[in-house]
Amino acid sequence: MNKNKAIQNPENTCFNCLKETIVHKINIPALGWGSQFDNFSTRIHLCDNCYKSTNPDWWKLNIIQDKTSWDGEYYEYEYENEILQFIEQMSLAGQELFYNRYATGEFAIFHMEAQDWIDDQLDILS
């Protein structure tokens, strides 16, 4: 699969290795201000091998209080930095699904065509 071409069958495709297979479908709900998932929800699909290559605790999506905030009212996912680092190492085809096609929320209201999103990231969208 070309890693810079939009996925045609995302429901059964691993976002990481791009293989069509049975996948773990993980929904990531939006959180509030202070989280990198502030008004941003999405999904990720991972095959067994890619799922096992991560820390399974990431996908429990435990919510913790951000103790560094001045009033203690901010919450984030326990492993949200690790989750986003994992997403950033994926090919653009997988990132497109995470950040564009399956994204919802205040900051994801303008979805692009899948290939346009990839081409925009490659700076070749004309």
Secondary structure, DSSP 8 states (H G I E B T S, - for coil): --TTS--S-GGGB-TTT--BS--EEEEE--B-TTSTTBT-BEEEEE-HHHHHTS-GGGGG--EEE-TTSSSS--EEETTHHHHHHHHHHS-HHHHHIIIIIS-BSGGG-S---HHHHHHHHTT---
